[in-house]
Structure formats: C-alpha cells, structure tokens
C-alpha cells in the first residue's frame, strides 16, 4: 500500500485568484479533500471528479463535525494510503486551528506538509481599499481573534492595543463587534477613530461599512452585516473611500455560473473576473469522441468527394483532426476542400491548425451558416457536416430545403455532467447567483437535466444566440440574449443588465 500524506492547504479569503499555485497543484492530485464552509465555491469547483469530498462544514456558532472528529478523519484517510488535502479558509496557521490538526498526525508519524494561504487579515482590507500599514498613518499591524475556543468574546487587553497604536484587525469578531468597540473606547481610544467592517471580502458579495469606533456597531446593524467579516480599526480606514476599487468594477458584486465545458471555460471566466464578477465554473456538458465510428471511417475514405467541410463548434474541429491523425492522415487529406465555420471561436480553432476558413457567417447560428452555404455551394458540389451527434436541426434543414447535397457526420456526442451540482443547487436556492451563462442549447439541456426546471428563481440566463435562448425559455428561465454570438458580447450584456439597461 502506498504511503498516505496530509497537506494542510490554505485556500485564501475567497477570490480564486488568491489561491496559491502550490495549493491548486496539490488539490487537482488529491484522493480526498476535507474542506471547511468558508472555502469558496470557485475553489471547490477545482476539485477533480475522482476525489472524495468530505465537508466538515465549520461555521460561526455551528460545528456539525467536532474538531476531534476532523483530526481522526485526516488520520484514517492518510493511514489508508490516500493523498489528503485539508482545505481551510485563509491561512491554516492563523486562527485556523491547523496546529491542533497536526497533533494527532504527528503522534502517529503521518507525513504532512503545510501550504500557507493568503490571510483575510490583510487581503480583505486591501480589497476594500484599506492598506493595513501606511508610513504616515500606521507603522504596525495587530491581528486579534474576536472570540476564542472557550468564550464568545475573547479576553483582550484593550489598553495594550490602544497603547500600541497602529492598525487593529479583528477576525471572527462579528458577534462581539459591540463589545470590541466598547472595549477600545473604555481603554481610551478616541471615539472618532476610523473603523470599518468588510463582509465576505474578496468575493462578489463583498460589502464594506466605513464608520468610527463609536458608531460602527450601529452602522453594521443597519447594513445587516453578517459573517464572515473582518473588522479594521485605525487611521488607515479613512483611506477606504479614496482607495476603494473592488466594489466599483462593472460586474463587482455579481456572481456568474459558467456552464460551458471546462476546457472551453478559461478565457470566458477570466474575462468575467477581469470585470469584477465572481465566477463559478460548473460545466454541465462534456464532449466525447464517438469510437468506434464506421461512418467517420467511410467519410475519411471518400474525402475527395466533398467540396465543403463544415464545422459547427470548436470541439468538432478538435475531435475531427484528432480522428484524422489517429488514422494516419493529416491536413493534406483535405487538399482542395473548402472550409466553413459557424463562428469566430470555431474559426480560431481551425486557424490554430494553419487553416483559414473560406466561410464564416455574420450571424453565428446554424440557420445563418446554412443560408450562407446555400449561396456558395454549386449544384454539383457535396457538403460534409462534421458535428455533434445531437446537432441542431437548423443547418441540415436549411440545406435540404435548398436541395444542397450533404452528409451529416457525427464526430462526437455531448454528455450531460455536473460534478458540482450540490454547490450550484445550494447557491441557486440561496439566490446567490445573478447570471447563468449558456453558450449553447446543449448547456441549457445539461443544466436542466441535472437541476430541473428553474422557474421563479432570481438569476437571469444570459444566452449566446437565439437557439440557446429558445432552449432556456422553454425551460422556464428568465433570459437575456447577447447582441452578438461571442463571449465578449455576453459579458457586455451582463454589464448592461447590472446597470438596468434591459
């Protein structure tokens, strides 16, 4: 049996961009992932399908899995020869009880490593525009636990903190906010000292209240601030209004579910994040080559009979050329054949192989592609459609109506899959999702197949084209359509929706 090992990994404060490279490297290799409630859905979505997930769900005031049981889980999984990632919010050694979790492992000589995480004590104020140190305002930073293991309010020496000056950061202190502020005032801190509380910092749900030590508890109550939140006290908090940036981005405060296949989601997700959205990648379809595929073998043997080769997706291009190479052929087998692509992404996939399509319709849809082909294809020419087994009917219907000779070749099939359906369902039920991005009708079907109809929920389905929008409407969703069938246009549509430009 292979030797097990435990990695204590800090997941950071929530923004997946703050998750360390080493943490991600270990997470994608894990056999078992033991995670807390404060780990963001974006990071949970990185867990491989093959890994077993154990939610130990520690939340403020609620520990359904006792710490001792968590320690035993880590020990048992490692003794079974597993690579265990213990995923903890923030940094595991800063009020994360990481030291306690190592005690039992050390007793049994279980190998372990520590992977520090970006702590919320510094990153959350930074995302609110508060530098915890500033040469003119604060030369020291003091991080304090707002509550301890045994009492809801920590036994804090407020007089010592006030004498030290500098910036005070209180973690896990929302429930004790009023006592913290009173304690500082009793210790002699000026009532007008700037103070702030930042809820769910670094995520799309971030909210910041800037006030004074005296007034912060009242202002936090009025705003309905809840956990998790970071409290900052000190003159640097006065800079928040000037330096605030997170909540000012065009999609700041918005959460988007991206449903396209994982290998196609990267650029779309990054574009959304660049505009400030929190992005949850939850692919609900995957494309799989059809093997064995005698129809494809026959088409390859008759390639010279075709004048046009038509692709309706990047996946179709990728899998067609994989199959071509797998049969000992290359692009020379396409000599003299014209190429058509349904849109810019499909065209780009061809161009990566040194092939420039002869035809790309102005409107990226099967029907528009069919109409464009009808204008270009001569009566003596034959067309080969290389696409999904469940391809939409618009393209062949248009060709058939115009008496264009064609063969419809299924290169791959689309399978519905949603490995993180529990994450999506929880967020949707809680009304935490603003937009669900659909880039094809098949992603809509995959979404509904997994989660059921989504009537009367708060999210808007942002769709890339008419066929996708029709599928979403048929499933009972509130929809918005991008002006152009591109991911850039989908992002622009979300920004417009956020401004109320319907």
LUMLUMRO-304202 format. One record per residue (C-alpha): y, z, x. Coordinates in steps of 0.1 Angstrom, whole numbers, padded with zeros to 4 digits, always signed. Example, Ala and Ser with C-alpha at 12.3 -4.5 7.8 and 13.67 -1.06 7.14 Angstrom:
BEGIN
-0045+0078+0123/-0011+0071+0137/
//
This chain:
BEGIN
+0000+0000+0000/+0034-0009+0013/+0058+0020+0021/+0084+0027-0005/+0121+0033+0002/+0151+0045-0018/+0186+0031-0014/+0214+0052-0027/+0239+0025-0036/+0275+0030-0048/+0283+0004-0075/+0321+0009-0072/+0345+0016-0101/+0335-0013-0124/+0350-0046-0112/+0320-0066-0099/+0343-0080-0072/+0344-0045-0057/+0306-0042-0054/+0297-0044-0017/+0278-0073-0002/+0251-0049+0010/+0247-0034-0024/+0242-0068-0040/+0218-0078-0013/+0196-0048-0020/+0199-0050-0058/+0185-0085-0060/+0155-0074-0040/+0148-0042-0059/+0114-0034-0076/+0130-0006-0095/+0167+0001-0104/+0176+0036-0116/+0212+0034-0129/+0239+0056-0145/+0261+0049-0175/+0292+0042-0155/+0277+0012-0138/+0295-0018-0153/+0276-0045-0173/+0287-0071-0148/+0267-0054-0121/+0238-0046-0143/+0236-0084-0150/+0228-0089-0113/+0195-0070-0116/+0167-0095-0112/+0144-0101-0142/+0114-0089-0121/+0129-0054-0115/+0120-0025-0138/+0152-0008-0151/+0154+0029-0157/+0186+0041-0175/+0192+0077-0167/+0224+0075-0187/+0245+0104-0174/+0278+0105-0194/+0305+0131-0195/+0291+0161-0215/+0258+0144-0221/+0229+0143-0196/+0199+0130-0215/+0179+0128-0182/+0183+0160-0163/+0192+0157-0126/+0159+0172-0116/+0140+0145-0135/+0161+0118-0119/+0151+0133-0085/+0114+0132-0095/+0117+0096-0107/+0131+0084-0073/+0103+0103-0055/+0075+0089-0077/+0087+0053-0076/+0091+0054-0038/+0056+0071-0034/+0042+0042-0054/+0054+0018-0027/+0085+0005-0045/+0119-0006-0032/+0141+0016-0053/+0178+0011-0058/+0195+0042-0071/+0227+0026-0085/+0256+0051-0090/+0291+0045-0102/+0318+0048-0075/+0306+0063-0042/+0273+0082-0043/+0286+0110-0020/+0320+0116-0037/+0312+0139-0066/+0282+0117-0073/+0255+0143-0066/+0240+0119-0041/+0233+0148-0017/+0212+0165-0044/+0191+0134-0050/+0182+0131-0013/+0169+0167-0010/+0136+0160-0027/+0132+0127-0009/+0138+0144+0025/+0113+0172+0017/+0086+0145+0012/+0097+0124+0041/+0106+0094+0019/+0127+0069+0038/+0161+0063+0024/+0195+0047+0032/+0230+0053+0019/+0252+0024+0009/+0287+0037+0002/+0307+0023-0027/+0344+0018-0034/+0356+0050-0048/+0376+0052-0080/+0398+0078-0064/+0416+0051-0045/+0408+0018-0063/+0416+0028-0098/+0452+0039-0090/+0456+0007-0069/+0447-0014-0099/+0474+0005-0119/+0499-0002-0091/+0498+0033-0076/+0494+0035-0038/+0478+0069-0031/+0498+0070+0001/+0533+0058+0009/+0552+0065+0041/+0583+0075+0022/+0566+0094-0006/+0532+0108+0003/+0515+0113+0037/+0483+0129+0023/+0458+0124-0005/+0437+0152-0020/+0407+0144-0042/+0397+0171-0066/+0369+0175-0091/+0383+0182-0126/+0352+0200-0136/+0322+0215-0117/+0285+0218-0123/+0287+0252-0140/+0321+0253-0158/+0340+0226-0177/+0372+0235-0158/+0370+0236-0120/+0381+0267-0102/+0411+0250-0085/+0436+0267-0062/+0466+0250-0077/+0490+0269-0055/+0473+0255-0024/+0475+0220-0038/+0512+0223-0046/+0520+0237-0011/+0502+0208+0005/+0522+0182-0015/+0511+0146-0012/+0492+0127-0039/+0467+0146-0060/+0437+0127-0075/+0416+0144-0102/+0382+0129-0111/+0361+0139-0141/+0391+0157-0155/+0400+0142-0188/+0386+0171-0208/+0406+0195-0186/+0438+0175-0184/+0460+0200-0202/+0447+0229-0180/+0452+0209-0148/+0488+0201-0157/+0495+0237-0167/+0479+0250-0135/+0501+0228-0114/+0532+0239-0134/+0523+0276-0130/+0519+0270-0093/+0555+0258-0090/+0552+0220-0093/+0584+0205-0108/+0579+0196-0144/+0593+0161-0139/+0568+0152-0111/+0555+0117-0119/+0519+0117-0131/+0495+0091-0146/+0461+0087-0162/+0441+0055-0159/+0413+0049-0183/+0383+0026-0174/+0402+0015-0143/+0394-0019-0127/+0378-0032-0159/+0392-0054-0186/+0395-0022-0208/+0419-0006-0183/+0447+0014-0199/+0474+0033-0180/+0497+0060-0192/+0525+0070-0168/+0545+0102-0175/+0553+0135-0159/+0531+0165-0152/+0547+0183-0182/+0543+0155-0207/+0511+0137-0195/+0487+0156-0218/+0507+0149-0249/+0512+0112-0240/+0475+0108-0231/+0465+0123-0265/+0489+0099-0283/+0474+0069-0265/+0439+0081-0273/+0428+0081-0236/+0391+0088-0231/+0366+0089-0204/+0361+0077-0177/+0396+0082-0164/+0414+0091-0132/+0444+0114-0131/+0470+0109-0104/+0499+0133-0097/+0527+0127-0072/+0558+0108-0065/+0538+0076-0058/+0530+0074-0096/+0567+0064-0102/+0558+0031-0085/+0533+0021-0112/+0559+0003-0134/+0571-0018-0104/+0537-0025-0088/+0515-0028-0119/+0495-0060-0118/+0461-0057-0134/+0471-0055-0170/+0497-0083-0166/+0473-0111-0158/+0468-0138-0185/+0433-0126-0195/+0439-0090-0185/+0422-0067-0210/+0398-0094-0222/+0360-0094-0219/+0341-0127-0219/+0304-0133-0222/+0294-0164-0203/+0261-0178-0218/+0255-0209-0196/+0226-0209-0172/+0230-0186-0142/+0230-0215-0116/+0259-0231-0135/+0280-0200-0143/+0295-0193-0109/+0327-0214-0110/+0334-0207-0146/+0330-0169-0142/+0352-0169-0111/+0379-0189-0129/+0379-0163-0157/+0381-0134-0133/+0410-0150-0114/+0429-0148-0147/+0420-0112-0151/+0390-0112-0175/+0360-0090-0172/+0331-0114-0172/+0296-0106-0182/+0271-0133-0171/+0243-0133-0197/+0226-0166-0195/+0207-0173-0228/+0190-0206-0217/+0172-0219-0186/+0163-0254-0178/+0127-0261-0167/+0113-0295-0155/+0086-0310-0176/+0055-0311-0155/+0032-0329-0158/+0053-0357-0172/+0034-0390-0176/+0064-0406-0194/+0086-0399-0164/+0059-0414-0140/+0058-0445-0161/+0096-0448-0162/+0097-0445-0124/+0072-0473-0121/+0095-0495-0142/+0129-0486-0129/+0138-0522-0122/+0135-0530-0159/+0166-0508-0166/+0202-0519-0162/+0217-0485-0170/+0206-0449-0162/+0224-0423-0183/+0227-0386-0177/+0239-0361-0203/+0240-0329-0181/+0242-0317-0145/+0207-0302-0150/+0194-0337-0159/+0208-0352-0127/+0194-0324-0106/+0159-0324-0120/+0157-0363-0122/+0164-0366-0085/+0141-0336-0077/+0113-0355-0095/+0122-0388-0078/+0120-0371-0044/+0088-0353-0054/+0072-0387-0060/+0082-0400-0026/+0112-0420-0037/+0149-0418-0031/+0181-0434-0043/+0171-0468-0030/+0148-0470-0061/+0179-0472-0082/+0193-0503-0065/+0213-0524-0089/+0211-0498-0118/+0245-0487-0132/+0250-0450-0138/+0267-0433-0168/+0276-0396-0170/+0286-0377-0202/+0314-0358-0184/+0331-0346-0153/+0305-0319-0144/+0276-0344-0147/+0296-0370-0127/+0303-0344-0100/+0265-0337-0097/+0260-0375-0091/+0288-0376-0066/+0272-0348-0046/+0243-0373-0040/+0267-0401-0029/+0266-0418-0063/+0298-0426-0083/+0291-0432-0120/+0301-0465-0135/+0309-0450-0168/+0323-0416-0179/+0338-0415-0214/+0372-0400-0220/+0357-0376-0246/+0328-0356-0232/+0303-0359-0261/+0270-0377-0268/+0286-0398-0295/+0315-0408-0273/+0291-0417-0245/+0271-0438-0269/+0301-0457-0281/+0312-0464-0245/+0278-0477-0237/+0277-0500-0267/+0309-0516-0254/+0295-0521-0218/+0258-0529-0223/+0249-0566-0226/+0223-0577-0252/+0197-0584-0225/+0200-0550-0208/+0180-0519-0213/+0191-0483-0210/+0172-0452-0197/+0184-0419-0210/+0174-0390-0187/+0180-0358-0206/+0166-0327-0222/+0135-0328-0245/+0157-0313-0273/+0187-0336-0266/+0212-0340-0294/+0207-0369-0318/+0243-0383-0315/+0237-0405-0284/+0204-0423-0294/+0217-0426-0330/+0248-0445-0318/+0227-0468-0295/+0202-0475-0322/+0229-0484-0348/+0243-0510-0323/+0208-0524-0315/+0210-0513-0279/+0176-0513-0263/+0169-0478-0247/+0141-0454-0237/+0147-0417-0243/+0131-0399-0213/+0127-0361-0215/+0132-0348-0179/+0134-0311-0187/+0132-0286-0215/+0156-0258-0225/+0140-0224-0229/+0158-0196-0246/+0160-0165-0225/+0183-0134-0224/+0170-0108-0199/+0200-0086-0205/+0200-0088-0243/+0203-0050-0246/+0236-0050-0226/+0250-0078-0248/+0239-0062-0280/+0254-0028-0271/+0288-0044-0262/+0289-0066-0292/+0281-0037-0316/+0308-0017-0300/+0333-0045-0304/+0339-0047-0267/+0336-0085-0264/+0366-0107-0271/+0352-0141-0264/+0317-0156-0261/+0319-0189-0241/+0295-0216-0252/+0292-0248-0231/+0265-0265-0252/+0249-0263-0286/+0217-0251-0269/+0235-0220-0255/+0245-0212-0291/+0209-0215-0303/+0197-0194-0274/+0223-0167-0283/+0213-0166-0319/+0176-0168-0312/+0180-0136-0291/+0206-0116-0310/+0205-0131-0345/+0235-0143-0366/+0268-0128-0356/+0287-0126-0389/+0319-0105-0392/+0320-0094-0356/+0352-0092-0336/+0345-0118-0309/+0356-0155-0310/+0332-0182-0300/+0351-0205-0276/+0333-0238-0276/+0334-0268-0252/+0331-0296-0278/+0326-0304-0315/+0288-0303-0314/+0289-0269-0298/+0315-0257-0323/+0294-0270-0352/+0264-0251-0340/+0285-0219-0337/+0300-0223-0372/+0266-0229-0386/+0255-0196-0371/+0284-0178-0389/+0307-0173-0359/+0345-0175-0358/+0352-0204-0335/+0379-0220-0313/+0374-0253-0295/+0388-0263-0261/+0412-0293-0262/+0391-0310-0235/+0354-0306-0227/+0360-0288-0194/+0357-0252-0184/+0393-0252-0173/+0403-0262-0209/+0381-0234-0222/+0399-0208-0201/+0433-0222-0213/+0421-0219-0249/+0412-0182-0243/+0447-0176-0228/+0463-0192-0259/+0442-0171-0282/+0453-0140-0263/+0489-0150-0269/+0482-0155-0306/+0485-0193-0303/+0459-0203-0328/
//
